[in-house]
Amino acid sequence: MSATPVEVLWRPGCPFCVKLRVGLMVLGVRATWRNIWDDPEASALVRAHNQGNETVPTVRVGSVVLTNPSAGKVRSLARRSSGR
């Protein structure tokens, strides 16, 4: 059984996004990365889950949305959501 898809909403220049990217790579977690400055839908999703703010990284794992989570939390949620 594969892990639940992970989607990371990010923006260039964000140090927290870089930290998450490195952490996910180290843990072997695959994610789809969507730049909120290039993707209006991603920007709207981030604002909807962060009281109108464009706080990144915002991560969606299945139906769960997290703001600035650790890589370990993302991996755990992706595995738990897929029944692993």
Backbone bond lengths (Angstrom), bond angles and torsions (degrees), N, CA, C in turn:
res aa  C-N    CA-C-N  psi(-1)  N-CA   C-N-CA  omega(-1)  CA-C   N-CA-C  phi
1 M - - - 1.451 - - 1.525 108.65 -
2 S 1.340 117.60 133.90 1.462 120.33 -178.23 1.523 110.24 -89.36
3 A 1.319 115.27 159.94 1.453 121.53 179.46 1.526 110.35 -70.20
4 T 1.318 115.52 155.83 1.455 121.69 175.38 1.525 108.89 -63.84
5 P 1.336 118.35 138.37 1.467 120.24 -179.83 1.526 112.28 -58.45
6 V 1.320 114.79 141.52 1.462 122.38 179.41 1.523 107.38 -112.81
7 E 1.319 116.28 130.74 1.459 122.27 178.50 1.533 107.64 -123.25
8 V 1.331 116.19 124.14 1.461 121.26 -179.95 1.521 108.89 -111.02
9 L 1.315 115.58 124.61 1.454 122.50 177.34 1.527 106.33 -100.36
10 W 1.335 116.24 121.86 1.459 121.49 -170.15 1.517 110.10 -140.84
11 R 1.345 115.78 177.54 1.462 121.48 172.56 1.519 108.67 -145.68
12 P 1.329 117.66 151.09 1.466 121.25 178.12 1.534 110.90 -59.99
13 G 1.313 115.46 144.56 1.458 121.31 177.62 1.513 114.92 85.86
14 C 1.299 118.08 -1.57 1.465 121.69 -178.34 1.531 110.05 -86.02
15 P 1.341 118.10 113.01 1.463 119.85 -179.16 1.531 113.07 -67.01
16 F 1.321 117.24 -29.79 1.463 120.47 178.54 1.527 110.51 -69.36
17 C 1.329 116.59 -32.80 1.459 121.55 176.88 1.524 110.42 -67.32
18 V 1.336 116.25 -41.81 1.469 120.46 177.60 1.522 110.22 -62.21
19 K 1.320 116.31 -44.45 1.469 120.57 179.51 1.535 110.58 -59.93
20 L 1.326 117.03 -43.84 1.461 120.27 179.42 1.520 110.87 -66.32
21 R 1.320 117.45 -41.81 1.471 120.62 179.86 1.527 110.58 -58.72
22 V 1.324 116.53 -46.98 1.462 120.86 179.48 1.530 110.19 -63.65
23 G 1.310 116.67 -45.31 1.466 120.38 179.87 1.516 113.13 -60.12
24 L 1.326 116.74 -42.92 1.466 120.21 178.96 1.527 110.90 -66.60
25 M 1.345 116.27 -38.36 1.468 119.27 178.18 1.531 110.30 -63.03
26 V 1.322 116.81 -44.68 1.468 121.25 -180.00 1.527 110.67 -60.85
27 L 1.326 116.71 -38.80 1.468 121.04 -179.12 1.527 113.18 -83.64
28 G 1.318 116.99 -4.92 1.463 120.42 178.84 1.523 114.13 75.38
29 V 1.334 116.59 25.93 1.466 120.82 179.98 1.521 108.80 -92.18
30 R 1.310 116.24 122.38 1.461 121.38 176.62 1.526 108.63 -85.24
31 A 1.313 115.15 141.12 1.462 120.14 179.98 1.518 109.52 -146.02
32 T 1.312 114.80 153.92 1.451 122.00 170.36 1.521 106.30 -95.02
33 W 1.328 116.60 127.78 1.457 122.19 -177.18 1.523 108.85 -106.22
34 R 1.344 116.42 125.75 1.466 122.15 -179.29 1.522 109.29 -121.34
35 N 1.310 116.13 118.88 1.458 123.51 -179.35 1.528 109.29 -77.49
36 I 1.313 117.67 116.52 1.467 120.58 -176.30 1.519 112.68 -68.31
37 W 1.326 118.48 -17.90 1.463 120.65 177.38 1.523 111.67 -80.84
38 D 1.322 117.33 -19.15 1.462 122.12 179.65 1.524 113.34 -107.41
39 D 1.318 116.96 -10.12 1.462 121.72 -171.00 1.535 109.16 -129.65
40 P 1.341 117.90 97.53 1.467 120.51 -177.75 1.531 113.71 -57.67
41 E 1.316 117.20 -34.98 1.468 120.54 179.08 1.528 110.25 -65.42
42 A 1.325 116.98 -42.24 1.468 121.08 178.24 1.523 110.30 -64.89
43 S 1.333 116.64 -41.44 1.463 121.18 178.46 1.529 110.69 -61.09
44 A 1.318 117.18 -43.11 1.467 121.59 179.62 1.523 111.08 -64.82
45 L 1.318 117.23 -39.41 1.465 120.94 178.43 1.528 110.62 -63.36
46 V 1.330 116.55 -43.61 1.467 120.54 179.39 1.530 109.89 -61.81
47 R 1.321 117.05 -47.23 1.472 120.12 -179.79 1.526 111.30 -62.95
48 A 1.327 117.24 -38.06 1.465 120.88 -179.24 1.529 112.14 -63.93
49 H 1.315 116.91 -30.08 1.467 120.37 -177.20 1.522 113.62 -100.85
50 N 1.326 117.09 1.36 1.463 119.91 -177.57 1.529 111.62 -133.70
51 Q 1.319 116.52 43.45 1.463 123.53 175.84 1.535 112.70 49.65
52 G 1.330 116.79 39.94 1.450 122.19 177.30 1.520 114.44 87.43
53 N 1.324 117.48 -5.30 1.460 121.71 -179.57 1.521 111.19 -91.21
54 E 1.316 116.29 151.88 1.462 120.97 175.98 1.523 109.38 -95.67
55 T 1.316 115.67 62.42 1.458 122.54 -179.14 1.522 109.28 -82.13
56 V 1.327 114.98 123.32 1.461 120.54 -179.91 1.529 109.54 -130.59
57 P 1.320 117.51 156.28 1.455 125.74 0.09 1.523 111.72 -75.66
58 T 1.300 114.49 141.03 1.454 122.29 169.34 1.518 105.10 -112.69
59 V 1.324 116.18 131.99 1.466 121.30 -172.45 1.519 109.61 -122.31
60 R 1.340 114.83 133.89 1.464 120.12 174.66 1.513 108.69 -113.45
61 V 1.328 115.07 124.88 1.468 122.53 175.87 1.528 105.48 -123.37
62 G 1.315 116.03 104.78 1.462 119.39 -173.65 1.518 108.68 63.53
63 S 1.330 117.14 -123.01 1.469 121.37 -179.77 1.527 112.46 -97.19
64 V 1.321 117.67 1.11 1.462 122.14 -178.37 1.523 109.77 -95.13
65 V 1.335 115.76 133.33 1.465 121.29 177.98 1.526 108.25 -119.43
66 L 1.340 116.14 129.03 1.461 122.87 -178.74 1.523 109.48 -123.12
67 T 1.320 116.24 146.11 1.464 121.12 176.35 1.515 109.35 -107.79
68 N 1.311 115.93 124.57 1.463 124.90 178.44 1.533 112.90 50.37
69 P 1.320 117.64 52.05 1.470 119.81 179.25 1.529 110.86 -79.98
70 S 1.318 115.46 163.38 1.469 119.90 172.56 1.525 108.97 -76.70
71 A 1.317 115.69 158.68 1.470 120.46 177.32 1.528 109.79 -61.65
72 G 1.311 117.03 -38.62 1.465 120.73 179.08 1.516 111.81 -62.59
73 K 1.316 117.18 -40.68 1.467 121.15 178.40 1.530 110.23 -63.70
74 V 1.323 116.96 -42.18 1.472 120.94 179.07 1.522 109.89 -62.87
75 R 1.340 116.98 -46.77 1.470 120.20 179.63 1.518 110.62 -60.78
76 S 1.314 117.26 -45.39 1.460 121.37 -179.69 1.524 111.26 -60.73
77 L 1.305 117.12 -45.10 1.454 121.06 -179.51 1.524 111.13 -65.80
78 A 1.321 117.76 -42.10 1.465 121.22 179.28 1.523 110.82 -62.03
79 R 1.314 116.11 -41.17 1.472 119.88 179.00 1.522 111.15 -69.73
80 R 1.321 117.25 -45.21 1.466 121.50 -178.61 1.516 110.59 -62.99
81 S 1.337 116.79 -40.42 1.464 121.00 -178.73 1.517 112.40 -65.99
82 S 1.332 116.43 -27.26 1.460 119.46 -178.68 1.528 112.22 -93.81
83 G 1.342 116.40 0.47 1.452 119.93 178.11 1.515 114.02 85.61
84 R 1.328 118.14 13.15 1.467 121.63 179.93 1.497 110.46 -84.93
